[in-house]
Amino acid sequence: MKVNRLDERHFPTGKVVLVPVDVNTAMLYTPVPETLADSRGKREIRIFIDLQYFGAYEGGKLLFWGPVSSGKKQKPTPPGKFFVNYKERFKRSLKYENAPMPFSINYNKGFFIHQQSLPGRPASHGCVRLLQVDAERLFLWSQRRDPVTVVTNP
């Protein structure tokens, strides 16, 4: 699911997907940089819009990563340098019909990183969607004022 950038609900029937031949080798694969030359702090969340992945970094070194679904063309996820403002475990959207946004991390006014469906492409209203396992891990790992950097290319 991580490499194909899909959740269980969107896993395509009859379509080509990547499946590892050697699980041990596949576990070493990282689609995002393993180190950041321009790290912004002890901990940093970096969102790679063009790649549709995020990386969680400690001291500029990749700790863990996962797929994202960022904002669609009509409602893009804005690039820039931000900080974790607050976190909310059971957040609901104030803009979009009370939609659930579990493990929410607010980083830029009305923009959040949170658990939601991953169809394998940009599909949100500007937020950064994560798989459940990644959203929970990032929520527990991140702290208020940690840097969040959203870039369009690595």
Secondary structure as the mmCIF struct_conf table of DSSP 4:
data_model
#
loop_
_struct_conf.conf_type_id
_struct_conf.id
_struct_conf.beg_label_comp_id
_struct_conf.beg_label_asym_id
_struct_conf.beg_label_seq_id
_struct_conf.end_label_comp_id
_struct_conf.end_label_asym_id
_struct_conf.end_label_seq_id
TURN_TY1_P TURN_TY1_P1 LYS A 2 ARG A 5
STRN STRN1 LEU A 6 LEU A 6
HELX_RH_3T_P HELX_RH_3T_P1 GLU A 8 HIS A 10
HELX_LH_PP_P HELX_LH_PP_P1 PHE A 11 PRO A 12
TURN_TY1_P TURN_TY1_P2 THR A 13 GLY A 14
BEND BEND1 LYS A 15 LYS A 15
BEND BEND2 VAL A 21 ASP A 22
HELX_RH_AL_P HELX_RH_AL_P1 VAL A 23 ALA A 26
TURN_TY1_P TURN_TY1_P3 MET A 27 LEU A 28
BEND BEND3 PRO A 31 VAL A 32
BEND BEND4 GLU A 34 GLU A 34
STRN STRN2 THR A 35 THR A 35
TURN_TY1_P TURN_TY1_P4 ALA A 37 ASP A 38
BEND BEND5 GLY A 41 LYS A 42
STRN STRN3 ARG A 43 PHE A 48
TURN_TY1_P TURN_TY1_P5 ILE A 49 GLN A 52
STRN STRN4 TYR A 53 GLU A 58
TURN_TY1_P TURN_TY1_P6 GLY A 59 GLY A 60
STRN STRN5 LYS A 61 SER A 69
STRN STRN6 GLY A 71 GLY A 71
TURN_TY1_P TURN_TY1_P7 LYS A 73 GLN A 74
BEND BEND6 LYS A 75 LYS A 75
HELX_LH_PP_P HELX_LH_PP_P2 PRO A 76 PRO A 79
STRN STRN7 GLY A 80 PHE A 83
STRN STRN8 TYR A 86 ARG A 92
TURN_TY1_P TURN_TY1_P8 LEU A 94 ASN A 98
STRN STRN9 PRO A 100 ASN A 108
TURN_TY1_P TURN_TY1_P9 LYS A 109 GLY A 110
STRN STRN10 PHE A 111 GLN A 115
STRN STRN11 PRO A 119 PRO A 119
BEND BEND7 GLY A 120 ARG A 121
STRN STRN12 SER A 124 SER A 124
BEND BEND8 HIS A 125 CYS A 127
STRN STRN13 VAL A 128 LEU A 130
HELX_RH_AL_P HELX_RH_AL_P2 GLN A 132 TRP A 141
TURN_TY1_P TURN_TY1_P10 ARG A 144 ARG A 145
STRN STRN14 PRO A 147 VAL A 151
BEND BEND9 THR A 152 THR A 152
#
